[in-house]
Amino acid sequence: MSSPAPKKKQPNCFDCVHHYITHEPRHPYGCRRFGFKGPFLPSRTVFLETGMKCAYYTGQEKPIKGSRPSGSNGRLA
């Protein structure tokens, strides 16, 4: 028996620079690059409409745990 083919993982929109929350109850998620809002995550909508993974997914820089932002000297004010 052969193992099933690995599923293609869709990009996580919450890690994408183009994703935003609209605060509209019927269309809570949006994609600035594609220019639409919808009830589902944009990557899911793109996959359902085109059958392909999102072509414009661009990951954000995640901060390294324990490091300070550049230019920070630890003071708040």
C-alpha positions as CSV (number, residue, x, y, z in Angstrom):
1,M,0.0,0.0,0.0
2,S,1.2,3.5,-0.8
3,S,0.7,6.4,1.5
4,P,-1.7,9.1,0.4
5,A,-0.3,12.1,-1.4
6,P,0.6,15.0,1.0
7,K,-1.9,17.8,1.1
8,K,-0.8,21.1,-0.3
9,K,-0.9,23.5,2.6
10,Q,-2.6,26.8,1.9
11,P,-0.7,29.9,3.0
12,N,-1.7,31.4,6.4
13,C,-3.3,34.7,5.6
14,F,-2.6,36.0,9.1
15,D,1.1,35.9,8.3
16,C,0.6,37.8,5.0
17,V,1.2,41.6,4.6
18,H,-1.8,41.9,2.3
19,H,-4.4,40.5,4.8
20,Y,-6.5,42.7,6.9
21,I,-9.6,42.5,9.1
22,T,-12.5,44.6,7.8
23,H,-14.7,44.7,11.0
24,E,-17.7,44.0,8.8
25,P,-19.8,41.1,10.2
26,R,-20.7,39.6,6.8
27,H,-17.2,40.1,5.2
28,P,-14.6,40.0,8.1
29,Y,-11.5,39.2,6.0
30,G,-9.9,41.1,3.2
31,C,-6.9,41.0,0.8
32,R,-5.4,44.3,-0.2
33,R,-3.5,42.8,-3.2
34,F,-6.5,41.1,-4.7
35,G,-8.9,43.9,-3.6
36,F,-11.7,41.9,-2.1
37,K,-13.5,41.2,1.2
38,G,-15.2,37.9,2.1
39,P,-16.6,35.6,4.8
40,F,-13.6,33.3,4.5
41,L,-9.8,33.7,4.6
42,P,-8.6,35.1,1.3
43,S,-6.3,32.1,0.6
44,R,-9.4,29.8,0.8
45,T,-11.4,32.1,-1.5
46,V,-8.6,32.2,-4.0
47,F,-8.2,28.4,-3.9
48,L,-11.9,27.8,-4.3
49,E,-12.1,30.2,-7.3
50,T,-8.9,29.3,-9.1
51,G,-7.8,25.9,-7.8
52,M,-4.4,27.2,-7.1
53,K,-2.6,28.5,-4.0
54,C,-2.4,32.3,-3.5
55,A,0.1,33.8,-5.9
56,Y,0.6,37.0,-3.9
57,Y,1.2,35.6,-0.4
58,T,4.0,37.6,1.2
59,G,5.1,36.6,4.7
60,Q,5.7,39.2,7.4
61,E,8.9,39.5,9.4
62,K,8.3,37.9,12.7
63,P,10.2,39.3,15.7
64,I,12.7,37.1,17.3
65,K,11.7,36.2,20.9
66,G,13.7,37.9,23.5
67,S,15.0,40.6,21.2
68,R,14.2,44.3,21.4
69,P,13.1,46.4,18.4
70,S,16.0,48.3,16.8
71,G,16.6,51.7,18.4
72,S,15.1,50.6,21.7
73,N,17.0,51.3,24.8
74,G,14.5,49.8,27.2
75,R,12.8,53.0,28.3
76,L,9.1,53.6,27.6
77,A,9.2,57.4,27.6
